[in-house]
């Protein structure tokens, strides 16, 4: 049974606008390879609450998708090893 999920990713500000857009496209492609992408929003560059890897700003991206229960684990595995991602969280959106 498919569930709804929300992904929020903080990308490194060192990537710049073009690098963040490229990495966002990569994340979009990964989600579409194993799930149904409902929406993908680039929330822009924002100040972080605390420094991460000596960076004070980051690009925020939010994605909503529908997938089987095993897909988020695979997505998290890929995001952990992707350069340019400071933090991410995948949560299941309740009914």
C-alpha positions as CSV (number, residue, x, y, z in Angstrom):
1,X,0.0,0.0,0.0
2,X,1.4,3.4,-1.0
3,X,1.8,6.1,1.6
4,X,2.3,9.9,1.4
5,X,5.7,11.3,2.4
6,X,7.3,14.7,2.7
7,X,11.0,15.3,2.2
8,X,12.7,18.5,3.3
9,X,16.4,19.0,2.2
10,X,18.9,21.7,3.1
11,X,21.4,22.1,0.4
12,X,24.8,23.8,0.9
13,X,24.9,27.5,0.1
14,X,28.4,27.0,-1.4
15,X,26.7,25.3,-4.4
16,X,25.3,28.6,-5.6
17,X,22.0,29.0,-7.5
18,X,22.9,26.8,-10.4
19,X,24.5,24.1,-8.3
20,X,21.4,24.0,-6.0
21,X,19.1,23.8,-9.1
22,X,21.2,20.9,-10.5
23,X,21.1,19.0,-7.2
24,X,17.4,19.6,-6.9
25,X,16.9,18.1,-10.4
26,X,19.0,15.1,-9.2
27,X,16.8,14.6,-6.1
28,X,13.6,15.0,-8.3
29,X,14.9,12.3,-10.7
30,X,15.7,9.9,-7.8
31,X,12.2,10.4,-6.3
32,X,10.5,9.9,-9.7
33,X,12.5,6.6,-10.3
34,X,10.7,4.9,-7.4
35,X,7.7,7.0,-6.4
36,X,5.1,9.4,-7.7
37,X,6.1,13.0,-7.2
38,X,3.2,15.1,-6.1
39,X,5.0,18.5,-5.7
40,X,8.5,19.9,-5.6
41,X,9.1,23.4,-4.2
42,X,12.3,25.3,-3.9
43,X,11.9,27.4,-0.8
44,X,15.0,29.5,-1.6
45,X,18.1,30.5,0.4
46,X,17.4,30.9,4.1
47,X,19.5,31.5,7.2
48,X,20.1,28.4,9.3
49,X,19.2,28.3,13.0
50,X,22.8,27.1,13.7
51,X,25.9,26.6,11.7
52,X,26.3,23.3,9.8
53,X,29.7,22.6,8.4
54,X,30.7,26.3,9.0
55,X,27.8,27.5,6.9
56,X,25.2,30.0,8.0
57,X,22.8,29.7,5.0
58,X,21.3,26.9,3.0
59,X,18.9,26.3,0.1
60,X,15.7,24.6,1.3
61,X,13.8,22.2,-1.0
62,X,10.5,20.4,-0.1
63,X,9.0,17.5,-2.0
64,X,5.8,15.6,-1.4
65,X,5.6,12.1,-2.9
66,X,3.6,8.9,-2.8
67,X,5.6,5.6,-2.5
68,X,5.6,2.1,-1.1
69,X,7.0,1.8,2.5
70,X,10.5,0.6,1.5
71,X,11.3,3.6,-0.8
72,X,12.0,6.2,1.8
73,X,14.8,4.1,3.3
74,X,16.5,3.8,-0.1
75,X,16.0,7.6,-0.7
76,X,17.7,8.3,2.7
77,X,20.6,6.1,1.8
78,X,21.2,8.0,-1.4
79,X,20.8,11.4,0.3
80,X,23.4,10.5,3.0
81,X,26.1,9.9,0.4
82,X,25.3,12.8,-1.9
83,X,27.7,15.8,-1.7
84,X,26.1,19.2,-1.1
85,X,23.3,18.1,1.2
86,X,23.7,19.5,4.7
87,X,20.5,17.9,6.3
88,X,17.4,16.1,5.2
89,X,14.3,14.6,6.8
90,X,11.7,12.3,5.3
91,X,8.4,12.0,7.2
92,X,5.2,10.1,6.5
93,X,2.2,12.4,6.2
94,X,-0.7,11.1,8.2
95,X,-4.1,10.3,7.0
